[in-house]
Amino acid sequence: MTEYERSRTMPAQPEHVFDEAANVGRLDTWLPDALHVDHVDPEGLPAVTVHEDRTDEDTSALFRARRDQMRLEWGTRDQGSYAGWLQVAGIGSGGSEVTVHLSFFDEGHDPGEQAVSEALDGSLRRLEEQVRLRVGNTAG
């Protein structure tokens, strides 16, 4: 098993960050690129279907949002090749720290350290951009 993790601070309340990250209809806009996820279709949470660009196949997966813990969890269901989580924590003065973590249980699905690190950094950057847009739109 190989694990990767990245964190980023965001200038928004933890609830705002979590709500944006947990929006199932917008997961594909911030999820790590290394997952090659094209879209996510809810089938009745926690079960979801993800379409992987790399294989051009739909895969059964799970997605859980635990608002009381400010935590998201996801992963493949049938083959158990990867899992991930995102944790949001308040850091005071209206800011948040967001940590995203990926675990690859099947070496064949691990794109490698550089690719995953870049994907996680990009993922957190895109989530921050979405949060800024959301918070900016509700402030006015």
N, C-alpha and C positions, 0 to 999 in steps of 0.2 A: 504494500500500500504506500502511496506517495501522497503527501499533504502539502498544500500551499495556503498562504494566508497574507492578506494585505489589510491595512487600515487607513482611514482618511477622516480628517475632521471636516465638518460641514457647518456653515453658519445658519442653522435652523434648529428649531425645537425637535427633540427626538420623535414626537408624535407625527410631525409633518414628514420627516424623513421616512419613518416606518410606513405611514399611509401611502406614500408614493411608491416605495419599494414593494409593498404588498398588493398593489393594484394588478390583479391577474391579467387584465387586458393590456397592460403596458410592460409586462415582464421582459418581453423581447427587446425593449429599448434600452435596458441596462444590464441584463444578464451577461456574464462573461462570454466574450467572443470565442474562447477556446472550446465552448460547448457546441459551437456551430448550430445554435438554435435559431431557426427561422421564424417560428411562431409557436405560441402555446394556446391550446384550445381547452377550456375547462370542460370536463365531462361530469362534474359533480365532485367538488373538492372533498377529500384531498387528492383524488385521482385527476391527472391531467394527461394530455397527449402533447408531446413535443415533436416537432419535425426537425431532423438534423440534416443540415445542408451537406455535410461530409458524406453521409450514406444515402441521402435522398429518401429516408424512411421515417415513418412515424414510430415513436417509441413511447411505451407506457411509463409514466413517471408519477411521482408524488410531490405535492406542494402543500406545505402547512404554514399558516401564519399564526403566530402566537403573540397576539397584541399585548397580553398581560406581561410577557417577557421581552417584548420588542425584538422578537426573533422570527426569522423565516428559515424554513428547512425544505430542501428539495433533493431529489435523486431519482435514479432509474429504478423501476419497480421489478421487472422480470429478470433482467440479467445482472442487476446490482453492480454495474461498472463504475458508477461515480455517485457522490453525494456532496451536497454543499449546504452552507448556512450563512446567514447574514444576521449580525447582531448590532442593534443600535443602542447607544448609551448616551445619556446626557452628561455634558462636561461643564455645566454652569454657564452663566451669561448668555443663555439662549443658543448655545452650540451643541453639537453632537459629535460623537465618534462612531464611525461605522466600520465594522470589521466584516470582511467576507472571506470564507474559507471553503476550499475544495479538497475533497479526498477522492483519489482514483484507486479503486480496488482491483482493476484490471489494467495491467501495464499497457495493453494495446490501445486503451482509451486515453492514456496520459500523453498529451501533446509535447511535454517537456517543460523544464523549468522556465526558460526564457519566454516561451509562448504563453504559458499560464500566468507568469508574473505580469507580462504586458496586458493580457486579457483582464486580469483582476484590477490593475491600475486603470485601464480604460473603462471598465465596468463602474468603478467607484466615481470616476470623473463624469460619466454620463448620468449616473444617478444624482450627483450633485447638481448638474445642469438642470435636470428635471425638477429637482426640489427648488432650486432658485426660481425657475419659471412659475411653479405652483405657488410658492410663497409670495412672489412678486405680483401675481395675478389676484391673490386674495387680499393683499394689503391695500389695494387701491379701490 
